[in-house]
Amino acid sequence: MAADIDEQPAGYERLLSAEHAGAIARVAAVIAERRPRHVVFTARGTSDHAALYAAYLTEIRLGLPAGLASPSAVTVYGARPDLSDALVVGVSQSGGSPDLTEVLRVARESGALTLAVTNNPDSSLVATAELSVDIAAGHERAVAATKTYTAELLALLMLVEGVRAGDGVLPAEERDALARLPELAARTLADDTPARLAPRYRFAAQLVTTGRGYAYPTAREAALKLMETSYLPALAFSGADLLHGPLAMTDPDVPVLAVVGDGPGGRSMREVLPRLGERRADVVVVGSAEVEASARMAVPEVDERYAPLLDILPLQRLALALALARGEDPDAPRGLKKVTATM
């Protein structure tokens, strides 16, 4: 897991290379030409959080309605929704989950434009879809996904911005900003704060993660990583939902990891943090915002769209260090396999 985490700056650089950026641009150009009226993402697990991020991007940057499909509606209940004006995107690291492949097959039969975003260009998901994007993350050693998650994020970001451009080609200003990500990611990973914070949660019984907007998928992915590697019950809430009831469960014995940046989503968390303070919760802020908290895992300030590519890195490090502190093996989580086939 440590090796996979450390490879992420190189993964960003690889996806931003002319070869892979050009391939994504060609797919984006086709989508822009087809002009879908709405976008439906289908995914499971970690990839579901990447899809949620892409849904935010799609609605904010493209102005198109976007949502996440329920694969069981198709595979368990036999639903055949009319997706003739939609772009349906299957996001999967392995591309091997039968239910996601079935969703794309049904969607394509109904007239949808279908796209597979995966780390396996030879997968059944790619064979089923009309278009495909290779996230080019390379072999992932650990069961808990890290570098494939961030590769999905970056590929989806480049895709959406390419569609927004109209011809698939990212504007020069966007390319220049993205070119800084590998160095910023390396700088973030060099910070040893996550390892120093891990003993703080060695005996925690449960934990809450929270964020708003683009940060919400990060909060969900962080919770999943903690559950996978440390078997620590971790509940993820948007900052808004946290105030609608779950706030009551927070207290000094329930640590909170709050993803807070400097964009609109981060600013909206300013009303959440004082409420957590009233509950005397142990709050660790992750992100670029300098706000009052029990502790902070600082991340370089970037455009809020890019922040999930950096914010998740210290949280991956924390999950790894916490698993080791609790005497667990993060490379072999009990009961888990690298590829989970669901129907």
Secondary structure, 3 states (H helix, E strand, C coil): CHHHHHCHHHHHHHHCCHHHHHHHHHHHHHHHHHCCCEEEEEECHHHHHHHHHHHHHHHHHHCCCEEECCHHHHHCCCCCCCCCCEEEEEEECCCCCHHHHHHHHHHHHCCCEEEEEECCCCCHHHHHCCEEEECCCCCCCCCCCCHHHHHHHHHHHHHHHHHHHCCCCCCHHHHHHHCCHHHHHHHHHHCCHHHHHHHHHCCCCCEEEEECCCHHHHHHHHHHHHHHHHCCCEEEEEHHHHHCCHHHHCCCCCCEEEECCCCHHHHHHHHHHHHHHHCCCCEEEEECCCCCCCEEEECCCCCCCCCHHHHHHHHHHHHHHHHHHCCCCCCCCCCCCCCCCCC
